[in-house]
């Protein structure tokens, strides 16, 4: 951070800002945003109580306002391709939702005995988990559970009875707040196809992710949990399966022992992986909030005591929004695909929003590559979309209703990023102006051998769109 020489000895900026996170440059926010931001940070319970008594918060505010730009650079506007490689086709809607749905997760999995996989949808706003055929334009979804703000679902046969179940990360509230309403819920599939909810963990902050994994190699399924929380709540947790032969299986639910791995709030994703090839799984967590980091955790003889940052954003307004573990360069190890475009703190679309690839160089060294600028970037996925043997990317964007509507209309809301050379991507805009896509996934919907795109929609503004509008739209891959 560059500051006037006269301020070097008098402004206690570091005492206030570096107490919790990296020191932010004034240029990351406009002048108008700094007063509320600084005073909010200074007044947070648990933070301000630990600050030195000589911090002059008003002086910090004045300095940031004096050195910040009047406004951020206008987001880059781009034109859609004349003949895009993906064409919008079927719109899939939920029957008579109470409010405009917010699709927080889409999953394609063989869930039911019927032929073909199902598309499983979490509606964070209305509290529904839905499933319907992933290969039919007549989706006809059935609600399989009603939960308070489900964030994410993963398919797993948790009780080893031969029927696929779901484990669901439950936020407890769609809006960010501190509470203990978060849960991990097992939707256990019965013989008649019904899904019975079983609460495996409750009394948590807002749970953003749960990943089933045999983390200790003992043959049963453990659960890695990202408890996002908010300001005062949040952890990275492992629920270790402790069930013996008498309680596991079809006759009873598994039991779990809670292990706290890290007490940081803001964990939004967790991924198990063997990054160093030693046969033991690590846990990789994506943190938002003021931490804005990717951190890996190792399990040793003393437990989960060792961790290191694989990537740390340059400032706390970065807005990490998604993470995918993928061997993007196909060199035999796991890389990380990241998006940062979350604007729920102040509804500002930032010039540093975009898509990044962390290249795995071995020995836990990851090198950051900027792939594309995308204001509001919220989700991305990788696959060989054009059948040429390398991995391409698709990405979607989400913007708050308060964002500048005139600017939003000219911004990319869906991107295809074709990998033309190793690590080099050509950007093609599929859609502009509709920045209400919190999630997307890929699946060969029409069985032509190429992945098609399922785009989930979401909005908290009931005046912006009808509740019965398409919750998911299928974009058919035209790359052939």
N, C-alpha and C positions, 0 to 999 in steps of 0.2 A: 504494500500500500504506500503510495507516494503522498507525502503531506508537506505543507509549507514548513520551512525551517523554523519559523517562529513558534510553531505549534508543538515542536518535538518534545519539549520538556513540560508543557502545560496541559496537553490534552490526554486524558487517561483512556483513550480509545481501546488500547489493548486490554486494560483491566476489565472493561465492560464486555467487549466482543469475544476475546479469546478465552474467556472463562468457560465457554461451552462449545465453541467451534472456531474454524479458521477466520482470520480477520478479513472481512469483506471489503472489496474495493468500492468506492462511491459510485463507480460507473455501472454497477450491476442493477441499480434501480434509479428511477427518475427522482427529481427533487421532491415531488409531491408525496412519494411513498415512504420517504425516510423517517419523518417524525413519528408516524403511527408505528412503524416497524421497530424503531429504537425503543420507544416507550413500552411497547408490548413486551419486547425481550427483557427490558430492565424490570418489568413488573411481574414477571412470571413467578408464581410461588415455587420455592425450592431453588430458584436461580438467584433472585435479588437478595435473599437472605444470606447468601454466601459471598456477595460482592464486597470489595473493600469499601470502607466508609467514605473515602475521599473521591469517589467517582462522581463527577459532575455530568449527569445525564443530559442536561440541557446544552452543555458545551459540546458534547458528542453529537447531538442532533444538529446543532448549528454548523459544525464542521462538515458533516456528511451533506447537508443541504447546500452548503457553499461550494462543495467540490463535485457534486453529482450533476449529471446533465439535466437540462430542463425536461427532456423526454428521451426515451430509449430510441435507438434507430428503428425506423419502420421495418417490420418483418418483410422478408423477401417475398415478392409475389411472383407466381409462375403461371404459365398457361398450360392447360391440359393438352395431352397428345391428341392429334387429329384422329388417329385410328388407334386407340389404346389396345394393349394386348389382353386386357380383361374387360368384359362387358357385363354391366349389371343385368341380372335376370330376376329370379324369383325373390319376392319379399315375404318373409315369414313373420307372422304376427302372433301375439299372445291373445287369447280370448278375453275380452272385456276387462282389461286391467283397471284398477281403481285410480291409478295415476300413471303418468308417462313412465314406462319402464326404464330401468338403467341396467344394461347388460354388463355385468362385471366379469363374466367368465363364460366361455364357450368351450365345450369338450366333446370330441368325437370318440366314442368308445362302444364296444360290443357289450351292451348293458343287459338287454332283454333277450329271451330265447328267439324272438322273431328274426327272420333273415335280414342281414345287413346291420350296420352300426347305427347307433342313435346319436343325435345331436342333443347334448345336455346343456341347458342354459340356466344361469343364476341371474335372477332379477333382484338386484340389491335393493331397489327402492320399494317394490311391492312385497318382497319377502318370499318369492317363489323359486322352487327348483323344478324345472320342466324338462321333459324328454320327448323326442319324436324322431322319426326316421331321418337319417342324414342324407339319404339318397333319393328322396322323393320331394318334388315341388309341393306336394300336398302334405305339409309337415304334420299337421294335426297333433299338436303337442298335448301331453298329459301332465298335469301337475303332480309330482311325486312327493313333494314336501312343502310345508310352509314354515319358514325359519326367519328370525329377525335379522334381515340384511345379510344374506349369504354372499360371501365374497368370491369363493372359489370352491370347486368340487374336483375330486380326483377319484378315478375308478380303481378299486382293489377288492379282491376277495378276502376280506379281513379275517373272517372266521373259517376259511378253508372248507366251505361246504359245497363248493362247485358253482355257486351263484355269485355273479359280480355285484358288489356293493359300491357305495360312494362314501367318501369321507369329505366333510364340508367344513370350511373355515367360515365361521359366523362372526360378523362384526358386532352385532347387537344394536347398531345404529348406523344409518347411512351417512349421517353428518359426523364430522370429527368432534369428539369430546372425550373427556376422561370418565370412564365408568368401569364396572366389572360385569358387563352384560355379554361379553364375548364368550364364544363356545367353540369346541370341536365336536361335531355331531357325526355319528355313523348312521347312514341310511342303509339299514340291513335289509337285503332283499329276501322276502319270504318265498315259499314254494309257489304261492299263487301270483307272484309278480308284484305284490305290494311291498312298499319300502317303509319299514318301521324305524322311526328316529330313536337313536340311543345316544345320550349325551356322554361322551367320553371324558370331556374336560370342560368345566365352567368356572365362573368367578374370574374370568380373564378380561383384560382390556380388549379392544377391537382386534379380532383375529383376521389377518389378511391372507394367510396361506397355510396350507397343511400338505405335507408330502409324505406318503407312505413309503417306507424303505426299511429293509433289513439292515440296519446300520451296524449291528454287531455280529452279523453272520451266523446267528444261532437258529435260523430257519423260520422265525416268525416276523411279523410286520410291526415295526416301530413307526412312530409319527414325529416328523420334524415340523415344528410350528413357528410361524412368524407372527408374533403378537405385536401388531403395529402400535396399539394404544393411541396415545396422542401426546400430551405434555408430561404427565406424571405417571402414566401407565405404559407398559410395553416391555417385552422381553423376546429373546430367542430361546426357544424351549425344545427339549426332546422328551417325548413320552415313550419310555422304553417298555416294550411288551414283556410282562412278567408272568403271563398266564402259564399254568402247567397243563398237563394232559387232561386233567379233570375239569378244567374250566374253559379251555379253548375249544374250538370246533363248533359243530352244530348245536351242542347242548348249552352253550352259554357264551357270553361276550368275553373277549380278552380283557385283562386288567393291565394297567399301566402305572409305571413309576415316573413321576415328574422330575426332570433334570433341568435346572436353569443353566443355560450355556452363557448367556450375556444379558445384562440388565438394561441395555440400551433400548429406548423406544424408537419407533419409526421403521422397524423391520417389515418390509412389504413382500419380499419373496425369499424363499429358501430352497436351495438345490443341493442334493447329495452328489458327490463326485469323488473319484480317485484321481486327484490332480497330479500326484507325484508317482503314480504307478507302483505303490508299495503294497497293493492289495487291500488297503484299509480306506474306508470312505471318509472324506472330509465333508463338512457342511459349509456352503457358500451362502451368505446372506446379503441381500440388497437393502440398504438403509436410505431412507429419505429424511424428512425433517431437517434439522440443522446438521446432521451427520453427513449425509450425502456421500456414502461410501459403499464399496463392495469389500466384504471381509470374509476370510476363510478361517475355519475353526478345525483344530486337530484333536484327536482323542489319543491320550497317552495313558500310562499306568496310573497317573493321578487324576484322570478324568479329562474333561474338555477345558483344559487350562491354557492352551496355547492358541493364539490367533494372530493374524496379520492382515493389513489392508492390501488388497490387490489393486484397488483404485480408490482415490479420494478426490472428489470434485474440488475445484479451486475456491468455492465459496458456498455458503449455506442456502442460497436461493436457486441452486442448480435444478431442482425439481425432478429427481429420478422417478420414473414411472413404470418401468418394466425391465425384466432381465430374463434372458433365455440362454441356457447352456447348449452350445452347438459347436461342432468342429467346422468352423466356417471356411477355413483354408484347406481342409481335408488332409492335414498332415499327421493325423493319428492321435491328436490330443484335443482336449476340450477348451474351446474359446468361450467368450461371453459376448452376447449381443445386448446392448443397453439402449434404452430411450430415456431422454430427460425432456419433459414438456409439461409437467404438472404445474398448473397455475391456480390451484385452489386457495393459495395464501392471499393473493391480491388481484387475481383475474388479469394479470399482465402477461401477454405473450412475449417471451424474451428472445433477444437475438442469439442467445447461446443455446436455445432449445435444439434438439436434433437426435440423430441416431449415431451410435458409436460401437465400434468393435474392439474388444480387448483381446489382442492376440497372445496366445499362450506360448512363451518362449522357453518354458521349462524352469524348474527350480522355483516355482511360484512367482516368476517374473511375467507380468502381463503388460503389453505395450498398447497404448491407446491409439486408435485410428478414427478420425472423424469421417463418417460415411456420407452423411447428408444433413443439411440444415432443414429443420421442420418445426415451425412454431406449434406448440401444443402436442408434440409427439408423445403418444401415450401407449402404443403397443406395436410390436414388430414380431415377425416370424420369418424363418429361413427354410427354404426348400429349393430343389432344382425345378424351377418354374417353367423353363423353356426346353428341358430335355437335352441340354448340351453337356451335362456331366458335372457342372459346378453348382454351387449354392447361390441363389438369388434371395432377395429380401422383399417383403411387403411391410408397410407401416401405415398406421392410422393416427389421427389427431383428435384431440378433445379440447374445447374451449368453454370457459364459463359464459353464461349469457351476458355478463357485464362487459365482456371484451368488445372492442370497437367493431361494430357490425359491418361497417364499410370496409375495414381492413380484412376482416374474416372472410368476406365474400370472395376475395381474390387469392386466398391462401389454399395450399394443397391440404386436402383432408384424407386422401389416400395416395400412397406412392408405391410404385414398383421400382426396385433397384436391381437392375440386371448386372451380374458380375461378368464383365467383358474380359478382364485379365485378372490374375490372382490379386485380390485385394483392391481392385479398381471397379467402381460401380457407375453405371449410367442411369440417371434418374428419369423416370417417366411418370408424369402426373396422371393418375386415373380419375381423380375427382377434385373439385375445388369447392370451397364455401360451406361444406356441411361438416363442420368440426364437432361432431357429436358421436365419435366412435371410440369408446373406451377399450374395446377388445376386438381381436380378430383371431381366426385360426384357419388352417388349410386342410382340405380334404378333397379327394377326387369325386366330386358330386355326380358327374355324368359318366364316370367309368371310361374315360378316353385315355387314361394313362398319365394325365397331367393334373397337378393339384389345382383345385379351384379355391376361391376365397370366400370365407364366411365372415361378414363384418357385423359386429354387434353394435347396436345404437344405445345411446343413453342421454338423458336430459333431466334436469331438475326444474325446468321452467315449464309449467303446465300451459302457458300461453303460447309457447313456441311451436308445439306440434300436438296433433291429436294422440291420445293414449293408445288408440287402436292402429296407429301407423306401424310400419314394419319394424319389428324389434331386431330382426336379422335380415341382411340382404346377401344373396349369393351372387358373386361375380364369377362368371365362367371364363376359364383360361382359354384364350384364343391364340396361344403362341404357335400352334402348328401352322 
